[in-house]
Amino acid sequence: MWTSAKAPSLADMETRAHEVFARLPGRFRRLCEGLIIRVEDFPTDELLDEMKADSEYDLLGLFQGTGLPFQSQDDVARLPNLIWLYRRPIIDYWAEHDETLDHIITHVLIHEIGHHFGLSDADMEAIEAEAAG
């Protein structure tokens, strides 16, 4: 089975991530207005150093920006909030676990968006359960 399987390209993974995002609960998506989802093969070396990662495979995703709990009407213009998904670590995780690729992408997206909202692990688990339902 694996000998004929092909890993999704960066563009394929980004398309999947947007499709997964579209399946998240509507009230959750509406709160994410302006959020940008990007896919790269790996995090940058600078980010890996900053996060004190042991390997380039340690991070599956990252929220970058100002989370809702920290935003203010008085804020000066800022860069948009971004979620980075790292294709190669996600594919590596997928190959080692008994989960679908879409399930892993959903989990990573919800976890990273959870940083945007300041959600608890229990909140994120509930959203993931609703998205799977």
Residue pairs with C-beta under 8 A, 6 or more apart in sequence:
2 95
7 87
7 91
8 16
8 87
8 91
8 101
10 39
10 40
10 41
10 87
13 39
13 85
13 87
13 90
13 105
14 37
14 38
14 39
14 85
16 101
16 102
16 105
17 37
17 39
17 85
17 105
17 109
18 37
19 102
20 102
20 105
20 106
20 109
21 29
21 32
21 37
21 109
22 29
23 106
23 131
24 106
24 109
24 110
24 113
24 127
24 131
25 127
25 130
25 131
28 113
28 127
31 68
31 117
32 113
32 116
34 80
34 81
35 80
35 81
35 82
35 83
35 113
35 116
36 80
36 81
36 82
36 83
37 82
37 83
37 85
37 109
38 82
38 83
38 84
38 85
39 84
39 85
39 86
39 87
40 84
40 85
40 86
40 87
41 86
41 87
41 88
42 56
42 86
42 88
42 89
43 51
43 53
43 56
43 59
43 62
43 84
43 86
47 53
47 59
47 62
48 56
48 58
48 59
51 58
51 59
53 59
56 88
56 89
57 88
57 89
57 92
58 89
59 86
59 89
60 85
60 86
60 89
60 90
60 93
60 104
60 108
61 83
61 84
61 85
61 86
61 90
61 108
61 109
61 111
61 112
62 83
62 84
62 86
62 112
63 81
63 82
63 83
63 112
63 113
63 115
63 116
64 81
64 82
64 83
64 84
65 78
65 79
65 80
65 81
65 82
65 116
66 75
66 78
66 81
67 81
67 115
67 116
67 117
67 118
68 116
68 117
68 118
69 117
69 118
81 116
83 109
83 112
83 113
83 116
84 112
85 105
85 108
85 109
85 112
90 101
90 104
90 105
90 108
91 101
93 104
94 101
94 104
97 104
103 132
106 128
106 131
106 132
107 128
110 124
110 127
110 128
110 131
111 124
114 123
114 124
114 127
117 123
119 127
